[in-house]
Amino acid sequence: LVHIRPLPAGSGAETPPPAPGYYDTSCFKRGDLLEVPRTLFIHFGIYLGENRVAHLMPDILPSITGDRQQIQQVVTNKRLILGVLAKSASVRVDTVEDFAYGGSILVNHMDRLFEDQGRGNEEAARRAEKLVGTTAYSLLWNNCEHFVTYCRYGASVSFQTDKFCETVKMIIRDQRSVLASVLVGLASIACLGVAPSTTLPTIFIPFFLWMAG
């Protein structure tokens, strides 16, 4: 839900994107990794030059239509939510304005987390361009952060996902929150797909211990 855009107060319409030229792109280089902090998460993209950004977004339309003109329109909240539920997404190219949607932009801020910065800017941009198109979506296994880290560093990882999983594990370990942990686990399985077999015992064993106690 990181990509959901807030609605203006007293309005049923979605906030329009900033006008072209809202961002100064003169400091961006082709292949730069762009980050846009949101309320809870961070959205990521790869700058392609000429005010274009490749980024992965959940979207239901690519799975139900081949109309490129319709798909290329700015993704609405409804399309996004249905895409998350259907595990459907696309790597798309948008303007910097549509990508950031009014948020502040950090450039190559993730480089500090990688000792070996791996591929150069041009190779990162080419990798992003090759991946443009329909893809599967998973909040835990294939999100916008996985996309950019693969393109720029050659390793598909998501630090946000790791932090989320660690938080869930801490909740599960807390015997005072066992029942809540089970509900979170069931909701995660229902929304994100069947969890790996190694995580199922982690979710259900504390529940059985709680029931037995």
Buried (B, 14 or more C-beta within 10 A) or exposed (E): EBBBBEEEEEEEEBEEBBEEEEBEBEEBEBBBBBBBBBEEBBBBBBBBBEBBBBBBBBBBBBBEEEEEEEBEEBBBBEBBBBBBEBBBBBBBBBBBBBBBBBBEBBBBBBBEEBEEBBBEBEBBBBBBBEBBEBBEBBBBBBBBBBBBBBBBBBEBBBEBBEEBBEEBBEBBEEEEBBEEBBEBBBEBBEEBBEBEEEBEEBBBEBBEEBEEE
